[in-house]
Amino acid sequence: MDPEKRERVKEINEELSTLETKFAKNLLADTNDLAVMVDDEKELEGLSPNQIAACKAAAEARGHADKWLIGMVNFSGHPLLGSLSNRALREEIMKNSLRKGARANANDTRDILLRMVELRLERAKLFGMKSHAEYVLSQQTAGSANNVHSMLRKIAPAAASNAKKEGEDIQRLINKNGSHPLESWDWDYYTEKVRLEKYDLDTSKMKPYFELERVLHDGVFFAAGKLFGMKFSERSDLRGYHPEARVFEVFNEDGSAIGLYVADFYTRDSKRGGAWMNSLVDQNTLMNQKPVVVNNLNIPKPPNGEPTLLTYDETTTLFHEFGHAIHGLLSNVKYPRVAGTSVQRDFVEFPSQVNEMWILWPEVLDNYARHFETGERLPQSWVDKLNESSTFNEGHATTSYLAAAVLDLAWHSLENMDGITSVEDFEAKAIKDYGLDYHPVPTRYRSTYFSHIFAGGYSSGYYGYIWSEVLDADTVEWFKENGGLTRANGDHFRKSLLSRGGSLDSMQMFREFRGRDAVIEPLLRRRGLIKND
């Protein structure tokens, strides 16, 4: 590349860095602005006392002692929509959620993202590529956008069909008690009722069995100890970057040091939404540095003295993000640039998704899923029903996810920006092209708040969650076939894959672990897209 082009790439990178920061700041500001303030506690009917107390505490933190605040989250929708019986309030929450970054005010992210797409395309062409997606995917395990589209198009029709069947079930339930058409703000609320009707399962009743400290120590840490021999010791004498960031020292079974784990679980106005892991220090033997990794969640903080009770989904998120933390902590490489999660983007979610398998593993579940007051174990009948209903609502979940993955690829597969002036029109066309345009199921992220791809390094890579899940589902079957939660299995996973970071080709590491290439059938069975054998 000649000096002039190199200088232009430098300029593009600098401007993109500035725009990513601005996108994140605008989104955080708009997310905070769109929080819903509730004047009367009666409007919160359906929420648990703990959830109501959290809303009260959130309002008080903003100086409104006589109100209740429902803060927005980074994805489309809100965890409370499954419980709130007030339909008008559900509608307000969902509509505010979908408007993030798309209002004509100082927090609007539309011009920012359009400029970023334009700059990424220009940079790709400077490198001799037709599009940003081609530039990125040539360096990933997928190899090309065509390979990704081929996989997604195998899944999309069945996912959309399942979502519509789920919608029909919900509409039938709605029609028993009213006559309004199903909308996106109704889905979670009535889904729980359909789940109750089909499986006699109400996941909201599980929260008392998922108290944060027990989930963390007796679930997440316990499974890591059984599998990898890891031990965790909280260091209250070590100060984190925020008073709520807790520091744990991590050891091997023989007492040798692994590194530090920082846990930051509660939401606050200064913190971006979502859940993630990142490394403060990358492990390496070059400079003899131990890893320091952080897990962030956004759990509403209860009032002082009250327990933090997690939903089943929040428990899943904690196990997932801790899978990333394990990947960073167990790294054993020479160079920091290939440490831990510094692997190909469409491989990075694989270990974290594998770690979710231990949530309902009997030995782990028996150790942590205890009622926070009585110590009673989560009823086995509920666990059986969770397993029985494992593909329930997967049409919605898969359709919502795929729509976001398609949006990412659509923006970054552009070879020119001709005629693109409306973010909303572009979104609608891209999603419709895949047959995923079913209005009760909005895309998990609209472009204006898609921080993964416009502020988080996932551009042309959001498909990686389901690409990695192909590997994950196949790996879960391997663990089950080989005895599950054993040190022998953990040592094999650690030695052949987790400890090697990005020092080897990702698929070579998978083959060394699994003994063969991955197959897609376990994923399709898991998501209910084909029948089990």
N, C-alpha and C positions, 0 to 999 in steps of 0.2 A: 504494500500500500504506500502510495507516495505521501510526502510530508503534508500536503494540503488536505488529503483525505484523513490522515491520522489526526490532524488538528480539528477537522470537522467532527470526527467521532468523539474526540475529547469534549468539544462544545456540547454535542448532543447528550453525552453522559452527564455532564454538569447540569444541563437544563432538566433532564429527566429526574435527577436526584432532587432538585429543587421542587419540581412538580409533584413527585411522590410525597414529599413532606407536606406540601400544600394540600394535596388531596386528603391525606390523613388528618390534618388539622381541621380542614373544612368539614370533613365527615364527623369528626368527634364533636365539633361545635354544633352541627345540625342535629346529631343524635341527641345531644343534651337538650337542645331547644325543643325537640319534638316529644319530649317526655310528657306524659298525660297526667295532669293534676286532677285528683278526685276530691270533691268537697264533702261527700257524705259516705260514711263507711258502709251504708246499706247498698251502695252501688257495687261493692266488692263481694257480693254474695257468691258463694261457691269456693272462695279462697280459704285456706286453712288459717287458723289464728297466727301461725308463724309467718305465713306469707303476708298477711295484713300488717303484722308488726314490722316486717321488713319494709313495706310500702310507707308506713308511718315514719320509720327511721329515715328513709330516703327523703321524705318531705321535710322533716325536721332539719336534716343536713343542709337543706337549701333555705332554711329560715321560715318554713311554713308549719308551725307547730300544730295547727288545727286541720291539716289536710293529709292526703295520701298520694304518693307519687309512684307512677309506673314508668320507669325509665326504658328507653328503647334499647334493643340489642342490635348486633351488627347484621344479622340475617333477616330474611323476610318472615314476619310474624313475631311471636313472643311466647315464652314458656307458659305464661298465665292464661293464654287463650284456651287451653284445655280445661280450665276450671271455672272461669268467669261465666256466670249465667246471664249477665246483663249484655244482651246482644248489641245494643247501641254502643256500649263501652268497648266491646270486642271489635266492632267496626272501626271506631276511632283509633284504636291501637293499631290494627292492621293497616289502615290507610296511612297513618303517620309513619309506620314502618316502611311502607313502599315509597314514601316521598323523600326519604333521606337523600340529601345531596341533589335533589331535583326541583328545588324551589328557586324562583328568580330572586335570590337575595345574596348576601355576601358569602354564604356557605355553599353556593351552587358548585357542583363538581363537574358539570357537563363539558364546559369549555376546556377544563383541565385534562379530562380523559381523552377528549378528541385530539388535543395537542400531543398527548403522550403517544397515542396510536400513530399519529403522523410522524413523530420523531423516531419511534421504534421501526417503522417501515423504512424511513430514510436510512437509518443505520444499517438495517439488514441489506439494503441495496448497495451500500458502500462496501459491504463484505461479499458482494456478489450473489446474494440470495434474492428470491422473488418476494418474500414476505418475512415478517418477524417470526411467524410460526415455523417456517422452514429453517430459519437461522437457529431457533431454540431447539427444535425437535431433532435436528441433525446430530445434536450432542446428547440426546436422551436415549433410553432403552427402546422407546417406540420407533425411533429412526426417522419417521416422517408423519406429516399430518394425515396422509392417506391411511396409514396403519391405524391411527387413532380413530378416524372417522369410521373405518371398517368395523372396529370393535363396538363403538358407540351405536352404530346403526344396527348391529345385531341385538342390542339391548333395548333401544328406544321404543320400537313398536309394542313389544310385550309390556314394557313399563307403562306406557300411555294407556294401553288397553286395561291393564290391572287397575290403574288409577281411576279410570272411568267406571269400572265395575265397583270399586270402593265408593265412588261418589254416588252411584245408584243405591247402594246399601244405606248410605247416610241420608239420601233424599227420602227413601222409604220411611226411615225413622222420623225425619222432620215432619213428613206428611201425617204421621200418627197424632201429632200434637199441634200442627199449624199448617201453613200453606206457603211459606216463603221459599224461594229457590235457594239452593245451596250456594253459599259464597265462601270466599277464602277465609273469612273470619269465623265461619261456622265449623270448618273442617276439624280442627283439633278438639273442639268442645263435643261435637257429636261422635267423633271417632272413638273417644273414650266410652261413650254410651254404647256404640256398636260393639266395641271390644267387650264390654260388660255383658251385653246381650249374647254375643257369640261364644265367649269363653268364660263368662262369669269372672272377669278379671278387671279390677280397678287399680291401675298403677299408682294413682294418687295416694292410695292407702299405704303404699310401701315406704313413704318418706320417713316415718319414725324408725324404720329399720336401716336407714342409710345415713347415720350420723357421721359428719365429716371426719372426726378424729378416728373413729373406728374403721371407716372406709380406708383412710390413709394408712394407719398403722397396722391394722389387723387384716386388711384386704390387699392394698397395693404393695406395701412394704413386705408383707407376709409372703405373697406370691413370688416377689423378687428374691426373697431369701430362700424359699424352697427350690426355685429354679436355678438361681445363679450364686447362692450363698452370700448375697449382699446383706449388710447390716447398716442401720440408720440410727444416728444419735443426734438429737436436736442440740444445737449450740446457741443457747440464749445469750451467750456472751459475745457472739458475733453479730454485728449490726448489718442488716440488709440495706438496700437502696430506698426502702420505705418501711415504716414501723410495722406494716402488716406482712412484710416479706420475711418468712421464717427460714433459718439456715440449718441444714442438717449435714453432719459429716458422714461420709459413706465409706464403709470398709468391706474388704473381702472376708470370707469365712475365717481365714487364718489371721485376721487382724491387720493385714496390710492395707494402707490407705488407697482408696479409689479416687475420691474428690469431694466436692461439695454440691449439695442439692438445695436450691432455693425455691420455696413454695409461696406463691402469691395468689390467693384464691378469691378474694372478695372484689366486687365491682366498686368503682369510685369514679367521680366525674372526670378526673384527670387521666383516666386509663382508657385505652381504646377497647372496643368490644371484642368478644370472641375468646378463644382459648388457644394457647400456643406454648411451644418450648423454644428457647434460644440459649446459646452458649455465651457466657461471659468470658470464659477461658477455654480454648480448645485443647484437648489432651494432645501431648506430643512428647516423644523422647528426645527430640533434637535439643530442646531447652529444658527437658526434664520437668514439664508442667503437668499438673493434675487438672482434670476438667472441673469447671464450675458451670452448672446448668440450671436453668430457671424454668419452672412450670407456672404459667398464668392461666387462671380461670376467671370468670365473672359471675360469681355466686352472690346473690343479694345478702348483705351482711345483716344478721338478726340483731335485735337490741342486746345491750350488754347483759350477760348472764343467761341468755337463751341459747339453746343448742342450734347448730347449723345442720339442718336436715336437707339432704339432697334428693332430687328426683332420680328416677332410674336413669334418665338421659344424662343428668349431670354426673352420676356415678360412672356411666360409660365414658363420658368425656374425660374424667380424671384418670381412669385406667388407660385411655387412649394417649393422652398427653404424657403420661408417665412412661409409655412405651418409647416415645421420642427421648425422654430423659435417660432411660436405660441405654439407648443407642449412643448417646453422648458420653455417659459415664463409663461404659464398658469399652470404649475405644482404646486401642493399643497400637498406635501407628507412630512413625517417626516424624512426619511432617504435619503441622497444624492445618494446612490447607485441605487435607483429606481426612480429617478427624471426624469421628462420630457421624452426624447426619449430613456431612459434606459429600453426599452421594448424588447420583443423577436424580433430578427433580422428581421424575415419575417412579422412583424407587423409595423415596424418603418416607412415604406414609406406610410402607409395608410393615416394618417392625412395630409401629404404634398400633396398627390395626390387629396384628397378631396378639398383642397384649390384652385386647378386649376379651379374648376367649376365657380369661380366668375369672371374669365377673360372676358367672354362674357355675364355675367348676366346684363340685361339692365340697372338697376340702377347704377351698378358699371361702366360699359362701358361708359355710358353717362357722368360720372363724370371725367373720366381720359383720354379717347381716343380722344384727341383733337389735331388738327394740331398745331405744335409748333409755327408757324408764324401767322396763321389766326384765330386760336381758333375754326375752324370748326370741328364738330363732325365726327368721322369715319362714312362714309356713311352707312346707314342701308342696302343698297343693298349688300355691301361687307360683312356685318355681316351675312346676310341671306345666302350668298354664302359660307361663312366659315362654317356655320351650315350644309348647304346642302352637302358640300364636307368633312364632318367631318371624314368619313371613307376613304377618298382619300389617297393613298400611305400607307395605314395601312399594306398592305402585306409586303412592304419593311421594315417598322418600326418594325413590329412584328417578321419577319424573322431574321433581324439583331440582335434584342434583344435576341430572343430565342437561337440563335447560341452562344451568349456569355454566357447565363445561362447554356446551355448544356456543354460548355467548362469548366466552373467552377465545375459543378457536375462531369464531366468526370475525371478531375485531382484529385478531392478529394474523389472519390468513389474507387480509386485504392486500392487493397488489397496487392499489391506488385509492385515493380518498374522494374520487369524483362523485359528486352528487350527494354526499353524506353530510347532512346538516342537522338531522334530528336523531338524537340518541334513542328516543322512544320508538321511532319508526324502524330503525335498524334492528333493535332488539326484537320487535314483533316479527319481522320478516325472518330473522335467523331462527327463532324458536319454532315458527310455523313450518319452516322448511324441513324440520325434523319430525313434524307431527306431534310436537309436545305442547301445543297451544291449547291448553285446557284451563279455562279461567279460574276455576276454584283452586287450582294448584299453581301458584306463581313460582317463578324461578327462585331458587334459594337466595340468590343475590342478583339484584338489578345492577346494571353497570355503574350507576351513580354511587353505590355503596359497596362495590365489589373490591374491597381493600386487598384481597388476596392477589389480584392481578394488577391493581393500580397503586398499591402501596406496600405490597408484601412479597414481591419476588416470584409470584406464581404465574406471570404472564405466559400464555401458551402452555401452562402446566397444570391447570385445575383438573383436567381429566385424570391426573395422576392418582387421585384418591381411588377411583374405580380400577384404574390400571394396576395399582398396587394391591387392590383387593383381590384381583385374580391370584396373585402370589400368596396373599394372606389366607384366602379360603383353602388353597391347596396345602399351605403349611399347617393350618389348623387340623386338616385331615391327617397329616403326617404325625402331629403330636398325639392325636387320639389313637392312631394305629400303633404308636410306640410307647404307650403307657402314661402320656400326659405330663403332669407336673413332677418331673424327676430331675435330679441334678445331672444325670447322664444326658438327658435331652437338652437341658439348659446349657451344659458345657459344650455340646455339639453345636447348638445355635450360636453360642458366644464365640467359639473358636473359628467356625467356618464362615461366619457372616458379621455378627454384631461388632466384634472387636476390630474388624478390618476397615471400617469406615468406607472411604472412597478410594482406597489404595489399589483395588482391583476392579475390573469390570463388574458391574452390579449383577448381570445375569450369570456370569461365571461363578460368583459367590453363591447365587441361588442354586445353581446346578450342583455345586460342591456340597451344599447343605441338603438339598432334596434328592439328589441322585439323578435328576432328569430335568427337562424343561417343564414349566408350569402348564396346566391345562385349564380351560375356562369353565368346565362343567361344574366344579364345586361352587363357584361364585353364582352361577345361574340357579343352582339348586337352593343356595342360601337365600337368595332374593326372591324365591318363588317364581322365577321366570321359566323354569322347566320343572316337571314333576320329579320328585325323588324316586330313585330306583326302588 
